[in-house]
């Protein structure tokens, strides 16, 4: 789906209208523009400093922006926007305190060490003086002057220079106060005005010059400034929305456009990837247009030619059937080829033709937009491949045993695109026991994921051969040496005998399992922690036995689950143990979701997270556990009828026929949903417990089902029909949910027996 934003978010309609009326990007020149420009040019003639800038408040956010600056050789280094909350900045300090602020070169160097981003504006020794513009009890902004100290870093700003600055600021403040009653607002424009210095041969004072001799033309510094701001924002873009926001801020608003659309050519069609100000109908009309069809947008791509509006152009679009506002169509160039186009729509009152300089600037800026789009799409493709690769290395499903309930969770790191090396497995052992393994390979890379795949496969092979946990670790350690792996790994193995509850545990540099025998209690584990795998010339690992009581909950996890940065290792481990011991253990899926909830809500995860959670129910003498399992092959919708018949036989055996009608309806909906949308084999598991019956339906799609019928466009929401069916599940089940399981998901349903 293309990214779309509503008009008004981040772009002022007033700015657009003013820009459209102006002969240059920004807004019409005002009386206070002339006053500020005169002051800055007078200072430039007296101080001999490096840069001269006037900052005014920005509309709509707590920041100061450059309003005017003298077009000196280093004018492009002037910071464009200053956060009013950052009191480390000299200009912000002056604005908020009302005092002259002087920062000499040594202090500015120290500030740059604390905030490396400041180096972009202070690449060599500088001294700064900032003075507020205050009159009549109002603070209008600040003047900020930078002096070079490359040759004499310790030279302070002269007292007479500071006096000149104070005097000029006071005179300008008085002028702004007199203008404040006639001007609608004295705010910084979206693009600063750069005024060229007065030539030395002109001996008259600046204030005596008429306005048309102040050099109001668009300067090269203004263009360079815009490119610099755009490139800075695009450098941090990781999503299409970030690129669209940059285009809104630096192209749409400054050039006076009322709407913007970014389109990308792919597989012979033109696709809308982002828009602002265009209607949904307009987006739908253009999206997926064949490049072979001649439209202004496709011609821009195929001919690699800009199509610009002419004065008074309100041409009729034959497809839309309505008169359009003036539009400009510009190619998007990236890596030497045309990858799409940008559509700019202008207000009806637009009455000017763009200058050659503005067209050239727009072309350069859209070139940066095109490069950013390609980089973001490459990033998303790499990320999707990495996630798919990592997901394929996880177990497809977990085995089912009547004596225990096992669930798992896995969250990949979201910082960067590299895959991690966390893994887990649940292994049926040859003697009827069950094996739980979990591990973590050092680092995040394709090599780490490949090594993880080796270790998981080897652990599975060694375990099914009948080796004990300690022996499995020793063999894995030897395997890493044979492979010549340059990375180490940690691993923990727990073998459980379901009939007796006896567990054997061994670990290689990995956190020990947490075992809670009963609510609000934890069992200490006295198990030696051996070194990680792959270090040294071999190590003898030790294992210990621990008895699990029925009802015990055991958690195996990787360190991504521990919030060690905030709490430290011991504090994080203690917090996790308290959560496990104090939580309801009736539903393992809900408990697992609770344990990872904080991590799942974070926008950025630095590390992978894996969790294996097991409740050991045991099996008392003479007691029979009621479990059943059935598989359906992919695409076999006819098998849904056999599922209903199987359910009828199982519930009759368990003497729970009272649930038959509701459970047949619920299970039919969930299985059908999985067959249609997951397009994989479906594994059905049933378990009888004291209060009712639990059903689990596993498939290979990680996308959860959503029970909703709030659909405004059926073509947009292809899941609508299944959503209606899932409302039945929501209405009839005592509880239900969806959770990750191996490479796919498990949809679980709890059906309660009547009291």
N, C-alpha and C positions, 0 to 999 in steps of 0.2 A: 504494500500500500504506500502511495506517496505521502510524504510528510506535508501537513497543511497547517497553517496558522491563521488565526483570525486577524483582521486588520485592527490595529491599535496596540498590538502587543509588541512593544519595543520600538515602534515607529510612530511618531507624532504626526497627526493629520495636518496640524498647523505648520509643522516643519515642511511637509510635502507641498502645501499650497504656497508657502513663502518661497520655497526653492523653485517651484514651477514659475513663479512670477519674476524670479531673479534672472539676470543674464549670466550668472555663474553658479556653480554648485554652492549651496549654503543658504543664503537669504539676501533680501535687498539690503543695501548699505543704509545705516542709520546715523543719526546725529552723534550718538555715543560711540559708534565705530570710529568716526572722525576724531572725536576727543581722545579716545584711547590710542589711536594710531599716531596722532600728533605727539602725545606724551611719550610713547615708546621711541619715536624717531628723535625727539629732543634728547632723551636719555642716551640713545645710540650715538648722538653727536658729542656728548659730554663725557661718557664713562669709559668708552673703549673696552666694553665687556664682550663676552663670547656670544651670549644669547639674551634676548629680551622678550618677555611674554607677559600677557595679561590673562589671568584666570578669572572666570565668572562661574557662578553655580550652574549646573546642568539641570534641565527640566526633568522632573519625574524621578530623580534618584539622588541620594546623598553623596554628591561628588562635585568636584570642581573640574571644569574643562577649559582648554585653551580657547580664548575668544580671538585674540589677535597676537601676532608675533612679528618681529622684524625678520626679514628674509636674509639672515646671515648665513655664511657657509655651513655652520653647524646647527642651523635652525631645526633640521629634521630630528635632532636628538632630544628636543623638548618633550617631556612626558605629556601625553595627550589628555589623560584623565587621572585625577587624584582622589582616592577614597577619603572622605571626610572623617572616617573613623580611625585612620592611620596617623596618629600623632607623631610618628617618626619622621614624617615628611615636613620639611621646613615650611613650604607654602601652606599646608594644612594647619600647622602650628600657628602661623601668623594669622590666618583667617579666623581660627577659633579663639585665640587669646587676644587678638587685637593689638599685638605688639610686633615691632620689627624683629625678625628672626635672622640671625647671621650664622652660617655654618661654614667653618673654614675647611680647607682641604683634608686635614688629618681626621677631623670628625666625620666628614663625608666618606672617607675611605673605610673607616670603622663601620659606618652604617651599611656600606656596600658589602662588607664581609658578613654582616648579619642577614642581609637580604640580597642575595646574589643577583636577583632580577634587576636591581638598581644599576648594575654595571652597564646595561644597555643604554642608559642615559648619562652615565658618568664613566666613560671608558678611559679617562685620563684624569689627573688631579684637577679638581675644580673647587671653587669657593662659591657659595650661594648666599644671596640676600633676598628675603621676601618681606614685603611690607603690605599690610592690609589697606583696602580702600574703604575708609569709614567717614561718614558725614551724616549729620542729623540723626544720630543714633542708629543708622543703618550700615551694615557691612555689605558692600557691593561685590567684592572679590579681592584679588591680590595682584600685585606686580611681583614678578620673580626674575631676577637677574643672575646669570652665571658668568663668573670670571675664570679664565684659564690659569692654571697654576703649574703647567707642565715644566717650565723652566725654574720657577721659584715656588716650590710647594708650600713653604712655610710663610710666605708673604701674606699678611692679613689684608682685608679690604680696608682701604683708606677711610678715615673718618669723614673727609670732605665728600667722598663718593656716597657714603651713607646719608649725609645731609642732603645732597642733591636728590637722592632717591626719595627721602622722606618728603621733601618739598614738592617734588613732582607728584607723588602719590596724593598729598593733601589737595593740591590744586585740581587734580583729576577727580578726586572724590567730590569736591564741591560742584564741579561741572556735572557729574553723574546725578547728584542730588537735585540739581535744577532741572535735569532732563527726566527724572523719574516720574514726574507727574504727567508728562506728555507721552512717554514711551509705554507701550503695553507691558513689556517686561524687558529687563536687562539680564539676559541669559546667554550662556555660551552656545554658539551654533554647533551643528553636527560636524562641520569641517571648519577648522580655524582659518582666519584670513592672514595671509603672509604679505606684509607690506615691504617692498624693496627699500633699502636705505636711500636717503637723499644724496644725490651726487655731490661730491666735494666742491665742484665748481659753482653750485648754487649757494650764494652767501646769505640769502634771506633766511629768516627763522621758519621753522616748520609751520607754526600757527599762521603765518602770513601766506602760505601757499593755498591756492584753491584746491578743492577736493579732487578735481580731475587730474591733478599733478602728483597725487600721493601714490600712484602706482597700484591702483585697485585691480589691475589685470591678474588673471590666474597665473601664478608663478610656478616654476619647476619644483620649488620646495613644497608648495601645496600638493602637487601631484605625488611627489615622493613621500610626503607625509601620509597621504591616503593609502598608498601601496604598502607602506611600512605597517600601518595599523591593521590593514587587512591581512597581511602575511602573518603578523603576530597572532591574530585570532585564529586563522586557519591552521597554524602550526599545532594548536591544541585540539583541533577538531577530530573526534573519533566516531561521530555518528552523522548521518545525513542531516539531522536537525541542527547540528552545530554549523554545518556548511550553510544551510539555509539562513540561520540567524546572522552569520557573517555577511551574506549577500544582502539581507534586509538592511543591516546597519550601515554597510559601507558602499552599497550600490543603489539599492532601492530608494532609501531616504535622501541621501545627498543629491541624487540626480532628479529628484522630484517625482518619481514614479509613485503611482497609487497601488500598483499590484506587480508581483514578480512571480515567474514560474521557471523552474529548472527542469529541463528534459534531457534524457539520456538515450542514445541510440543503442539498441541491443537486439540481435537476431532479426534484423530487417525491419524493426519497428521502433517507434519513438515512444518512450515511456516517461510519464511525469514522475519525478522523484521528490519534488518539493514545491510548495507554492505558498504565497501569502497574498491575500486580497482577491483571489479569483474564486468564483462560486464552484460548488461541487459539480454542477452541470457542465461548466466550462472545462473542468479537469477531466471529467468522464468523457467528454466529446473528443478531447485531444489524446488521452491516454491510449496507448497501443495502436496509434495510427501507423499504417505501413509507410515505410520510407519511399516506396514506389508511387505513392499517391502525392500529387502536387498540392501542398498547402504552404502558407508562409513559413511554418515551423520546419517542415521537412525540406523545403527548398533551401532554407538557411543551412541545414546540415549537408545536404547533397552537393550544393553549389559552393559551400564554404564562403558565404557572402552575407554581410550584414544588410538587413532591410530596415531602413530608418523612416520614421514618420515625417511627413511634410507639414508645413504650416496649415492648420485647419483640417487635417486629414481625419475623417471619421468614417472610414470605409465600411462597407457592408460585407459581412462574412456570410457566404452562401450556406455553410453548414449550420451556423448558429441561428441564422434567420433574423438577426437583430443588428442594429447599428452598433459598431464598436467604438470605443475611445481610441485615441491615437496609440499605436504600439510600435515598439522597436524590437527587432529580432536579431540577436547576436550569436555567432557560433561560440561553442565552448571547445577550446583546443587543449589537448593534453597529450604529452609524449609524441608530438609531431603529427597528430591526426585529430579530426573533428569528432568529438565523442557525443555531441548533443547541441542544445541551444538554450539560450536564456530569453524569455519573453518579458519585456517591461511594458506595462500599460500606464498611460499618463492621464491626468484629470481632463475633463472636458474643456476647462478653461486654459489648457496648455496652449501657449501662443508663441513658442519659439523653436527654432531649429538648433540642435546641438552643434557646438563648435567642433572644429577638427580636433582641438586639444582634448575635449571631453570624450569624443568618440575613441581617440587613441587610448586615453586613460581607461575607459570602460573596457576596451579590448584587452588591455593588460590585466586589469582586475579580474575579468571573467576567465582569462587564462589561468590565474591562480585558483579561481573557483573550480575550473575543470580539473586541474591537477589534484585538488583536494578531494573532489568527488571520486576520482579514480583510486586515490590512496585509501579512502574510506571503504570503497567497495572491495578493494584488495584485502584490506584488514578484515572485513566481515567474512569474505570467502575463506581466508586463512583460519579465522577463528572457528567457522563452521566445520572446516575440515579437521581441525585439531580436536574439537569437541566430539565429532563423529568417530575419529580414530580412538580417542580415549574411551568413549562409551562402548565401542566394540570390544575392548579388552576386559570389560567387566563381565561377570557371570550373567548369562541370559535370564536365569531364574534361580530361586533358592529351593532346596529340597524340603519336602513336607514330612514331618514326623509327628505322631500322636502325642508324644511325651513333652514336646516343647513348641514354642512359637518364636519364630525368628523374623525380624524385619531389618531392613538396611536403609541407609541414606548416603547419598554422595552429592557434594556440591563442588564443582570445579572452580578454580581460581578465576576471577574475572579481570584481574590486573594483567594486561598484556595478552598475547595470543598463544603463548607456548602452553603445551599440555603438561600436566604434572604426573607424578609417579605414585599416587595413592591407589591402593587396591585392597580387595577383600574377597573372600570366598567361603562358602559353606560346603563341606565335602562329605559325602557318605563314605564311611570307612568299611573295610572288608569284614570286620568283626561285628557289624551292626551298630558301631558307635558313630558319632557325628563329629566332624572336625571344623573348627572355626579358625580362619587365618586372616590376618590383616597386616598390611605393610606400607612402607613409604620409601620411595627412591629419592635420593638427593636431587634437588633442583627441579626446574620446569623447562622441559625441552622435548623434542621428538625422541632424543636419545633416552631421556628418563622414562618416557612412556613405553618405548621398545623394551627397555630393561625390565620395566614393571611387567610387561607381557611375558618375558622369559621366566621371571620369578614366580608369577602366578601359575603358569603351566607346569613348571618344575615342581612347585609345592603340591599341586594336584597329583602329579605322577608319583612323587615320593610318598604322599599320604595314602594313596590307593594301593601302593605296594605293601602297606602295613607298617611303615616306620613310625616310631614314636616322635613326639614334638621336638625333642632335643636333637634327634638324629636328622630330622627334616632340616632343621636350621644349619646343622653342620654340613649337610650336602648342598644346601643353597649357598653357603659361604664358599664351598669348594667350587661350585658352578661359576660364581663371579670371578674367581681367580682364573679358571679355564677360559672364560670369555674375555679376559683382559679388560674387564670393566673399569673405567676410570671414576665411577661413582660408587658410593656406598649406599646401603639400604638398611632399613630397620624392619623387623618382622616379629609378630607375636602369634603363637599357635596354642590353641586350646582344644584338646580332645575330650569329648564327653561320652560317658557310658550311660545312655538314657535309663536303662533298667535299674541302676544303682545310684545315679546322680554323682558318680565319681568323675572328677575332671583332672586332666594332666595339663600343666601349663609350662611353657618355656618361652623366653623372649630374647631377642637380639637387639639391644639398644632401643626397644620400643616401649612406650608406656604400658604398665601392667593393666590387665582388665580390672574394671570396677565391678564388684559383686555386692548386691544388696539382698541378704537372705529374706528380709521382711521389711515392711513399711518402716521408714525412719531408722533403719539400721544398715551399717556397712560392715563387710567382713574383711579384715586385713589379710593381705597375701604376702607370704614369706617366700618369694621366688627370686633367685638371683638373676639380675639383669646382665646378660652377657654383652659383649661389644657388638656394634653394628656389623652387618654382613659386608664382606669385601675389604676388611681391614686386617693387615697382618698376614701370617702364613698359616692360618687355620686356628680354630679355637674349639675347645670342648665346652659345649653348652649343657647346662643343668636344667632339669625339670622338677617340679613339685606337684603333689597331689592335693586337691581340695575337694571337699564334699559339698555338693549343692543340695539344699533342702527344697522340697516342692514349693513353688511360688517365688523362688529366687530369680532376680533379674541381673543379668550379666551384660556389661557394655565393653566392647572392644572398639577402639577409635584411633584416629590419627591426630597429630598435634594441632591440625587446623581447627579442631573443635574447641581447643583451649584458648581462652583469651589471655595469653601470657604477656602480651605487650602492656595491658592495663593492670593485670593482677599479679604477674610473676608466675613461674611454674607451679609452686606449691599452692598459691591462692587460687589459680585457675582450676587446678585439679580438685581442690577442696570444694569449690563452688559447683563443679560438675557432679561430684559425688553427692552433695546435698540435694541437688536437683533430682538425681536418680532415686535417692532414698525417700524423698518427700513427695514423690508424684504418684498418682494413681497408676497401677500396673495392670489394670484389667485389659486395656487396649494398647498394645505395643506400638501401633502406628501413631496414635495420638501422642504417646510418650516420646517417640522418636522425633515427631514434628516439634514438640515442645523443646527438646534439647538443642535443635538446630535453628529455632525460630529467630534468634537474634542475628545469626550469621546470614540467614536467608533474606532478612530485611535490609541488609547492608547493600549499598550501591556498588561497593568495591570490596572484593575478597582477595587478600594477598596470597592466600595459600589454599590448597585443596582441603576438602573435609570428607572423611569417610567414617561411617558409624555402623557397627553391627550390634544389634540389640536382641537379646534372647531371654525369654522367660521359660524356666524349666518347671513344668507342671508335674513331672514324675508319673509314676503308674503304681498305685498301691496293689497288693496281692488281691486277685479276684476282680479287679476293676478293669473295665475295657474302655479304651478311649474311642470315641466316635469321630472318625475322619473319613473323608472320601475325596477322590480326585478323578477328573475327567478332562480329556483334551479334545479340541475341535480344530481341524485343519483350516488353514486360511481360505477365504472365499466360500467356505461350505455353509451357506446360509440354511440349507436344508437340515443341517445337523442341529439347529436350534430346537427342533421338535424332539430329537433324541435326548437333548439336555433336559427338557421338561419331563420326559419319561424317566430318565435316570433320577431326577430329583424326587419324583413321586415314590420310587422304590426306596430311596435312601431315607426319606422322611418317615415312611411307613416302618422301616426297620428301627428308626430312632424314636418311634411313637410321638412324632411331632407333626402329624398330618394337619393340625389346626393352622399351620403356617403355609400349607401347600399353595393355595390360590394366590396369595400375595407374593410368595417367594417365586413361584413360576413366572408371574408377570414381571417382577423386578429383574430376575435373572435373565429372562428373554431380552429385555431392553438393554441390559448391560452387555451381554454377549453379542447381540446384533450390532450395537454401537462399536464394539471392538473389532468385529469382523469387517465392518464397512470402512472404518476410518483408520484403524491401525494397520490393516492389510497384512496380518501376520497370524500365525497359529495362536490359539487362545487356550490357556490353561485354567481350569476351574477347580477350586478347592473348597470343600465344605468341612466345617468343624462344629460338632455339637458341644455346647457347654451348658452349665446349670440353668442360665436364664434364657437361652434361646439358641439360635443357629447363626454362625458367621460364614459368609461366602466371600471368597476372594477370586477375582477374575484378572489374570495376568496376560498382558500383550506386549508387543515390542515397541509401541509408540510412547515417547515420553510426554506427549501432550495430554493434559488431563481433560476429562469430559466436563462440560459446563452446563448446568441445568438452567437455561434461560430462554425466554421467548421475546426478549426486548430487542427486536430486530427492525431496523429502519430500511434496510436494503438487503434483500435475499441474496443478491449477487455478491454482496460483500461478506455476508456471514453464511458460508456454505454449511455450517454445522447446525443450522437452525432446526432442521427436522429432528436430528438426534437430541437436540436440547429439549424439545418438547417431550420426547420419551423419557428423558432423565428426570423431568418433573415428577413422573410417576414414582421413580425411585425415591425422590426427595419426600414425597407424600407418604409412602408406605413403609419405608425403612425406619427403624428406631434411631439408627445413625448410619452414615455412609461417608466415604471420602475416597481420595485418590492419593497414592504416594509412590515415589520412585521405587523401582525394583529391578536391579540389575541393569539391563540395557533398555528396559521399557518402564511400565508402571503396573501397579496393582490397584484395581478398584475394589474396595472392600465394603461389604454391607452387613450390618448387624440387624437381625430380625428377632424381636423379643417375644417370648411366649406369654400369653395372657396370664394374669395373676389368678 
